[in-house]
Amino acid sequence: MTTRTEPAPAEFTADAFWVRGPRRGEIRAETLRPPADGEVLVRTLHSGVSRGTETLVFRGGVPEAQRQEMRAPFQDGDFPGPVKYGYLNVGRVERGPVGMVGRTVFCLHPHQTAYVVPADAVVPVPDDVPARRAVLAGTVETALNAVWDLGPLPGDRVTVVGAGMVGCSVARLLARIPEVEVTLVDVEPDRAAVADRLGASFALPGLAATDRDAVVHTSATASGLQLSLELLAPEGTVLDLSWYGDRRVQLDLGGAFHSRRLRVRASQVGAVAAARRHRHTHADRLATALRLLRDDAFDALLTGKSDFAQLPDVMARLTDGLLPALCHTIAYPQGDPCSP
């Protein structure tokens, strides 16, 4: 193991955001130990709120049967709370193996001013990717896995229903494939400007084109999934990325569903898509997502910014729909987190 740059104090403190219970958040002090060999101490620069999943956690909507599957990699506590949850974190390595100190890295870590994790749990951010944009890596990784699952080809006509973080990321990746026609569908007319920046067409649900080769559904609503089926051409596929939490989904599978031989498939980021699993690890996929973020079109997804101390209020406003956002990012104080 390479030599460390300098000794760390015996212990030091950081601050973390916790969901205390349904719709209640707070900042708590955390005592951190110094990193051991093979570990890094990271000071957070930015984190991002994954609006769909994190507001579901904040309102206490994780079904009991899915609580184990929904755990984040460095989660503390259990659902519905108290729980420390989140997974879009970008920081700078302050202590660790020589060669990593000073590097900007992405980690699937909750909202916290500083943390200690294994060195292989962080992925270096390319020098030409801004740190704030890099918080999207976890979302772009989900979108990349979906594109691998879908396997679109030049000439395909694909619609993405739901212009949230994941839907917009999928739309951008699809738009970069030559001769793939991409339409982003959402109930919010102002998402048309976002779609334009992503290189996709836009339509409101009632005006969306039909006869699509595939539809990617990300709206997390039954009406969105129903619309996705209605937009398909015969033999078409809906790829569903939505997480519905504790909400039941009812579909009308009469009419053309059987006669047109339509399909609904699931996609989620927990496993690498089967078409790539023999050649790519989770780390490979995340590193690819970070390279894809060299594309400045993804800045269209960064729609708000608040200081870390405001996070309890920000999460409540996002959950209640009072703060419209795609990806709301959190900025962290840049003092020394290693004070004993």
DOBA-631432 format. One record per residue (C-alpha): x, y, z. Coordinates in Angstrom, 1 decimal, padded with zeros to 4 digits. Example, Ala and Ser with C-alpha at 12.3 -4.5 7.8 and 13.67 -1.06 7.14 Angstrom:
// residues 2
rec u = 012.3&v = -004.5&w = 007.8
rec u = 013.7&v = -001.1&w = 007.1
// end
This chain:
// residues 340
rec u = 000.0&v = 000.0&w = 000.0
rec u = 001.3&v = 003.5&w = -000.8
rec u = 002.4&v = 005.8&w = 001.9
rec u = 000.0&v = 008.3&w = 003.3
rec u = 000.7&v = 012.0&w = 002.9
rec u = 000.4&v = 012.9&w = 006.6
rec u = -001.1&v = 011.6&w = 009.9
rec u = -004.7&v = 012.4&w = 010.6
rec u = -006.1&v = 013.4&w = 014.0
rec u = -007.5&v = 010.7&w = 016.2
rec u = -011.0&v = 011.7&w = 015.3
rec u = -012.9&v = 014.6&w = 013.9
rec u = -016.4&v = 015.7&w = 013.2
rec u = -018.6&v = 016.2&w = 010.1
rec u = -022.3&v = 017.1&w = 009.6
rec u = -024.8&v = 014.9&w = 007.9
rec u = -028.4&v = 015.2&w = 006.8
rec u = -030.8&v = 012.7&w = 008.4
rec u = -034.4&v = 011.9&w = 007.8
rec u = -035.7&v = 011.7&w = 011.4
rec u = -039.1&v = 010.4&w = 010.4
rec u = -041.7&v = 011.0&w = 007.7
rec u = -041.4&v = 014.6&w = 006.4
rec u = -038.9&v = 015.6&w = 009.1
rec u = -035.2&v = 016.2&w = 008.4
rec u = -032.3&v = 017.5&w = 010.5
rec u = -028.6&v = 018.1&w = 010.4
rec u = -026.6&v = 015.8&w = 012.8
rec u = -023.0&v = 015.9&w = 013.9
rec u = -021.0&v = 012.7&w = 013.0
rec u = -017.7&v = 011.6&w = 014.6
rec u = -015.3&v = 010.2&w = 012.0
rec u = -012.2&v = 008.1&w = 012.5
rec u = -009.1&v = 008.8&w = 010.4
rec u = -008.9&v = 006.7&w = 007.2
rec u = -007.0&v = 003.4&w = 007.5
rec u = -004.9&v = 001.9&w = 004.7
rec u = -007.0&v = 001.5&w = 001.6
rec u = -009.4&v = 004.2&w = 002.6
rec u = -009.9&v = 007.9&w = 001.8
rec u = -011.2&v = 010.9&w = 003.6
rec u = -013.3&v = 013.0&w = 001.3
rec u = -014.5&v = 016.5&w = 001.8
rec u = -017.8&v = 017.1&w = 000.0
rec u = -018.0&v = 019.9&w = -002.6
rec u = -021.5&v = 019.2&w = -004.0
rec u = -024.3&v = 016.7&w = -003.6
rec u = -027.4&v = 016.2&w = -005.6
rec u = -031.0&v = 015.4&w = -004.5
rec u = -032.4&v = 012.5&w = -006.5
rec u = -035.8&v = 014.0&w = -006.4
rec u = -038.0&v = 010.9&w = -007.1
rec u = -036.3&v = 008.4&w = -004.8
rec u = -035.2&v = 010.8&w = -002.0
rec u = -038.6&v = 012.5&w = -001.7
rec u = -040.1&v = 009.1&w = -001.5
rec u = -037.7&v = 008.3&w = 001.4
rec u = -038.4&v = 011.7&w = 003.0
rec u = -042.2&v = 011.1&w = 003.1
rec u = -041.7&v = 007.6&w = 004.5
rec u = -043.0&v = 005.9&w = 001.4
rec u = -040.6&v = 002.9&w = 001.1
rec u = -042.6&v = -000.3&w = 001.3
rec u = -041.6&v = -002.5&w = 004.2
rec u = -041.1&v = -005.4&w = 001.7
rec u = -038.6&v = -003.3&w = -000.3
rec u = -036.6&v = -001.7&w = 002.5
rec u = -033.6&v = -003.9&w = 002.1
rec u = -033.5&v = -003.5&w = -001.7
rec u = -033.8&v = 000.3&w = -001.3
rec u = -030.7&v = 000.7&w = 000.9
rec u = -028.1&v = 003.1&w = -000.4
rec u = -024.4&v = 001.9&w = -000.3
rec u = -023.4&v = 004.0&w = 002.7
rec u = -026.8&v = 004.4&w = 004.3
rec u = -027.0&v = 004.6&w = 008.1
rec u = -030.2&v = 003.8&w = 010.0
rec u = -033.3&v = 002.1&w = 008.6
rec u = -036.5&v = 003.1&w = 006.8
rec u = -038.7&v = 004.9&w = 007.6
rec u = -036.3&v = 006.6&w = 009.9
rec u = -034.1&v = 007.8&w = 011.4
rec u = -032.1&v = 007.2&w = 008.2
rec u = -029.2&v = 008.9&w = 006.5
rec u = -029.8&v = 008.5&w = 002.8
rec u = -028.5&v = 009.8&w = -000.6
rec u = -026.1&v = 008.7&w = -003.3
rec u = -025.1&v = 011.7&w = -005.5
rec u = -021.9&v = 013.1&w = -003.9
rec u = -018.9&v = 014.8&w = -005.3
rec u = -015.9&v = 015.8&w = -003.2
rec u = -012.2&v = 016.2&w = -002.9
rec u = -009.9&v = 013.5&w = -001.4
rec u = -008.1&v = 015.1&w = 001.5
rec u = -006.3&v = 012.0&w = 003.0
rec u = -005.6&v = 008.6&w = 001.5
rec u = -003.1&v = 006.9&w = -000.8
rec u = -000.6&v = 009.1&w = -002.6
rec u = -001.9&v = 009.8&w = -006.1
rec u = -005.5&v = 010.2&w = -004.9
rec u = -005.0&v = 013.2&w = -002.5
rec u = -006.4&v = 016.3&w = -004.2
rec u = -008.5&v = 014.4&w = -006.7
rec u = -012.1&v = 015.3&w = -007.3
rec u = -014.2&v = 012.1&w = -007.0
rec u = -017.8&v = 010.8&w = -007.2
rec u = -019.2&v = 008.6&w = -004.5
rec u = -022.6&v = 007.0&w = -003.8
rec u = -022.6&v = 008.6&w = -000.4
rec u = -025.4&v = 010.4&w = 001.5
rec u = -025.4&v = 014.2&w = 002.1
rec u = -022.5&v = 014.8&w = 004.5
rec u = -019.7&v = 017.4&w = 004.8
rec u = -017.0&v = 014.8&w = 005.0
rec u = -016.7&v = 011.0&w = 005.1
rec u = -014.3&v = 008.1&w = 005.2
rec u = -014.9&v = 005.2&w = 002.7
rec u = -012.8&v = 002.5&w = 001.0
rec u = -010.7&v = 004.0&w = -001.8
rec u = -012.3&v = 001.7&w = -004.4
rec u = -015.7&v = 003.2&w = -003.5
rec u = -014.8&v = 006.5&w = -005.1
rec u = -014.4&v = 007.2&w = -008.9
rec u = -012.2&v = 010.0&w = -010.1
rec u = -014.1&v = 012.8&w = -012.0
rec u = -012.5&v = 013.6&w = -015.3
rec u = -010.6&v = 016.9&w = -015.2
rec u = -012.9&v = 018.4&w = -017.9
rec u = -016.1&v = 017.6&w = -016.0
rec u = -017.2&v = 020.4&w = -013.6
rec u = -017.7&v = 019.1&w = -010.0
rec u = -021.3&v = 020.3&w = -009.8
rec u = -022.3&v = 018.6&w = -013.0
rec u = -020.6&v = 015.4&w = -011.8
rec u = -023.3&v = 014.8&w = -009.2
rec u = -025.4&v = 013.6&w = -012.1
rec u = -023.1&v = 010.5&w = -012.5
rec u = -025.5&v = 008.2&w = -010.5
rec u = -028.4&v = 009.3&w = -012.6
rec u = -026.5&v = 009.0&w = -015.9
rec u = -025.4&v = 005.6&w = -014.8
rec u = -029.1&v = 004.6&w = -014.5
rec u = -029.8&v = 006.1&w = -017.9
rec u = -026.8&v = 004.3&w = -019.5
rec u = -028.0&v = 001.0&w = -018.0
rec u = -031.4&v = 001.6&w = -019.5
rec u = -030.0&v = 002.3&w = -022.9
rec u = -028.0&v = -000.9&w = -022.7
rec u = -031.2&v = -002.8&w = -021.7
rec u = -033.1&v = -001.2&w = -024.6
rec u = -030.5&v = -001.6&w = -027.3
rec u = -031.8&v = 001.1&w = -029.7
rec u = -030.5&v = 001.1&w = -033.3
rec u = -030.2&v = 003.8&w = -035.9
rec u = -033.6&v = 004.6&w = -037.4
rec u = -035.5&v = 003.8&w = -034.2
rec u = -038.2&v = 006.1&w = -033.0
rec u = -038.1&v = 006.3&w = -029.2
rec u = -040.2&v = 008.3&w = -026.8
rec u = -039.3&v = 009.0&w = -023.2
rec u = -042.3&v = 009.6&w = -020.9
rec u = -041.4&v = 011.7&w = -017.9
rec u = -038.9&v = 014.6&w = -018.1
rec u = -037.4&v = 014.2&w = -014.7
rec u = -033.7&v = 013.6&w = -014.0
rec u = -033.6&v = 010.0&w = -015.3
rec u = -035.9&v = 010.7&w = -018.2
rec u = -033.9&v = 013.7&w = -019.4
rec u = -030.6&v = 011.7&w = -019.0
rec u = -032.0&v = 008.8&w = -021.1
rec u = -033.2&v = 011.3&w = -023.7
rec u = -029.8&v = 012.9&w = -024.0
rec u = -028.0&v = 009.5&w = -024.4
rec u = -030.5&v = 008.4&w = -027.0
rec u = -030.2&v = 011.7&w = -028.9
rec u = -026.5&v = 011.1&w = -029.3
rec u = -027.1&v = 007.8&w = -031.2
rec u = -027.1&v = 008.6&w = -035.0
rec u = -030.5&v = 008.6&w = -036.6
rec u = -032.4&v = 007.8&w = -033.4
rec u = -035.5&v = 010.0&w = -033.3
rec u = -036.2&v = 011.0&w = -029.6
rec u = -039.3&v = 012.7&w = -028.2
rec u = -039.5&v = 013.7&w = -024.5
rec u = -043.1&v = 013.7&w = -023.1
rec u = -044.1&v = 015.5&w = -019.9
rec u = -047.1&v = 017.3&w = -018.4
rec u = -045.0&v = 020.4&w = -017.8
rec u = -044.8&v = 022.6&w = -020.9
rec u = -041.7&v = 024.3&w = -019.6
rec u = -039.8&v = 021.1&w = -020.1
rec u = -039.8&v = 021.8&w = -023.9
rec u = -036.9&v = 024.1&w = -023.4
rec u = -035.0&v = 021.4&w = -021.5
rec u = -035.8&v = 018.9&w = -024.3
rec u = -034.4&v = 021.3&w = -026.9
rec u = -031.1&v = 021.6&w = -025.0
rec u = -030.9&v = 017.8&w = -024.8
rec u = -031.4&v = 017.4&w = -028.6
rec u = -034.9&v = 015.9&w = -028.3
rec u = -038.3&v = 016.9&w = -029.5
rec u = -041.0&v = 017.6&w = -026.9
rec u = -044.7&v = 016.8&w = -026.6
rec u = -047.4&v = 017.1&w = -024.1
rec u = -049.1&v = 013.8&w = -023.3
rec u = -052.2&v = 014.4&w = -025.5
rec u = -050.1&v = 015.4&w = -028.5
rec u = -047.4&v = 012.7&w = -028.4
rec u = -046.7&v = 010.8&w = -031.6
rec u = -047.8&v = 007.1&w = -031.7
rec u = -046.3&v = 004.1&w = -033.6
rec u = -043.0&v = 004.2&w = -031.6
rec u = -040.5&v = 001.4&w = -031.7
rec u = -039.9&v = 001.8&w = -028.0
rec u = -041.0&v = 003.9&w = -025.1
rec u = -038.9&v = 004.5&w = -021.9
rec u = -041.2&v = 005.3&w = -019.0
rec u = -039.8&v = 007.3&w = -016.1
rec u = -042.8&v = 009.3&w = -014.7
rec u = -043.5&v = 006.9&w = -011.8
rec u = -047.3&v = 007.3&w = -012.5
rec u = -049.9&v = 004.8&w = -013.7
rec u = -051.1&v = 007.2&w = -016.2
rec u = -047.6&v = 007.6&w = -017.6
rec u = -047.2&v = 003.9&w = -017.9
rec u = -050.6&v = 003.6&w = -019.6
rec u = -049.7&v = 006.3&w = -022.1
rec u = -046.4&v = 004.6&w = -022.8
rec u = -048.2&v = 001.4&w = -023.9
rec u = -050.6&v = 003.5&w = -026.1
rec u = -047.7&v = 005.1&w = -028.0
rec u = -046.1&v = 001.8&w = -029.1
rec u = -046.0&v = 000.3&w = -032.6
rec u = -046.9&v = -003.4&w = -032.9
rec u = -044.3&v = -005.6&w = -031.2
rec u = -043.0&v = -002.5&w = -029.4
rec u = -041.5&v = -002.4&w = -025.9
rec u = -042.0&v = -000.2&w = -022.9
rec u = -038.9&v = -000.1&w = -020.7
rec u = -040.0&v = 001.0&w = -017.2
rec u = -037.5&v = 002.7&w = -015.0
rec u = -040.0&v = 004.1&w = -012.5
rec u = -040.0&v = 003.3&w = -008.8
rec u = -043.5&v = 003.4&w = -007.5
rec u = -042.7&v = 002.9&w = -003.8
rec u = -045.9&v = 002.1&w = -001.9
rec u = -048.3&v = 003.2&w = -004.7
rec u = -050.3&v = 000.6&w = -006.6
rec u = -050.3&v = 000.7&w = -010.4
rec u = -053.3&v = -000.3&w = -012.4
rec u = -053.2&v = -000.7&w = -016.2
rec u = -055.8&v = -001.4&w = -018.8
rec u = -054.4&v = -004.3&w = -020.8
rec u = -057.4&v = -004.9&w = -022.9
rec u = -057.7&v = -003.4&w = -026.4
rec u = -054.5&v = -003.6&w = -028.4
rec u = -052.1&v = -004.9&w = -025.7
rec u = -052.4&v = -008.5&w = -026.8
rec u = -053.3&v = -008.1&w = -030.4
rec u = -050.3&v = -005.9&w = -031.0
rec u = -048.0&v = -008.1&w = -029.0
rec u = -046.7&v = -005.3&w = -026.8
rec u = -044.1&v = -005.8&w = -024.0
rec u = -043.3&v = -004.2&w = -020.7
rec u = -039.8&v = -004.7&w = -019.3
rec u = -038.2&v = -003.4&w = -016.1
rec u = -034.8&v = -001.7&w = -015.9
rec u = -033.0&v = -000.6&w = -012.8
rec u = -029.4&v = 000.2&w = -011.9
rec u = -028.8&v = -002.6&w = -009.2
rec u = -027.5&v = -005.0&w = -011.8
rec u = -025.5&v = -004.3&w = -015.0
rec u = -027.7&v = -004.8&w = -018.1
rec u = -027.6&v = -008.4&w = -019.2
rec u = -026.3&v = -007.4&w = -022.7
rec u = -023.2&v = -005.8&w = -021.1
rec u = -022.8&v = -007.8&w = -017.9
rec u = -020.1&v = -010.2&w = -019.2
rec u = -017.8&v = -007.2&w = -020.1
rec u = -018.6&v = -004.4&w = -017.7
rec u = -018.6&v = -004.1&w = -013.9
rec u = -020.5&v = -001.6&w = -011.8
rec u = -017.3&v = 000.5&w = -011.6
rec u = -016.9&v = 000.4&w = -015.4
rec u = -020.4&v = 001.6&w = -015.8
rec u = -020.0&v = 004.5&w = -013.4
rec u = -016.7&v = 005.5&w = -014.9
rec u = -018.4&v = 005.6&w = -018.3
rec u = -021.2&v = 007.7&w = -016.9
rec u = -018.7&v = 010.2&w = -015.7
rec u = -017.0&v = 010.4&w = -019.1
rec u = -020.4&v = 011.0&w = -020.7
rec u = -020.8&v = 014.0&w = -018.4
rec u = -018.2&v = 015.8&w = -020.5
rec u = -021.3&v = 016.8&w = -022.5
rec u = -022.3&v = 020.3&w = -021.3
rec u = -025.9&v = 019.6&w = -022.4
rec u = -026.4&v = 017.9&w = -019.1
rec u = -026.2&v = 021.3&w = -017.4
rec u = -029.9&v = 021.7&w = -018.4
rec u = -030.7&v = 019.3&w = -015.5
rec u = -029.0&v = 021.5&w = -012.9
rec u = -032.0&v = 023.7&w = -012.0
rec u = -031.4&v = 024.9&w = -008.4
rec u = -028.8&v = 025.2&w = -005.7
rec u = -028.8&v = 025.6&w = -002.0
rec u = -026.4&v = 025.6&w = 000.9
rec u = -026.0&v = 022.4&w = 003.0
rec u = -027.6&v = 024.1&w = 006.1
rec u = -030.8&v = 024.6&w = 004.1
rec u = -031.2&v = 020.9&w = 003.2
rec u = -033.9&v = 020.0&w = 005.7
rec u = -036.1&v = 022.8&w = 004.3
rec u = -035.1&v = 022.1&w = 000.7
rec u = -036.1&v = 018.4&w = 001.1
rec u = -039.5&v = 019.4&w = 002.6
rec u = -040.2&v = 021.9&w = -000.2
rec u = -039.2&v = 019.4&w = -002.9
rec u = -041.4&v = 016.7&w = -001.4
rec u = -044.4&v = 019.0&w = -001.2
rec u = -043.9&v = 020.3&w = -004.8
rec u = -043.2&v = 023.8&w = -003.6
rec u = -039.7&v = 023.8&w = -005.2
rec u = -039.8&v = 022.7&w = -008.8
rec u = -036.5&v = 021.2&w = -009.9
rec u = -034.9&v = 018.5&w = -012.0
rec u = -031.6&v = 018.1&w = -010.0
rec u = -031.3&v = 020.5&w = -007.0
rec u = -027.7&v = 020.6&w = -005.9
rec u = -026.3&v = 021.3&w = -002.4
rec u = -023.2&v = 023.3&w = -001.9
rec u = -020.9&v = 022.6&w = 001.1
rec u = -018.8&v = 024.9&w = 003.3
rec u = -015.2&v = 024.6&w = 002.4
rec u = -013.6&v = 024.9&w = 005.8
rec u = -011.2&v = 022.3&w = 007.1
rec u = -013.3&v = 019.2&w = 008.1
rec u = -010.4&v = 017.6&w = 009.9
rec u = -010.6&v = 019.7&w = 013.0
rec u = -010.5&v = 017.5&w = 016.1
// end
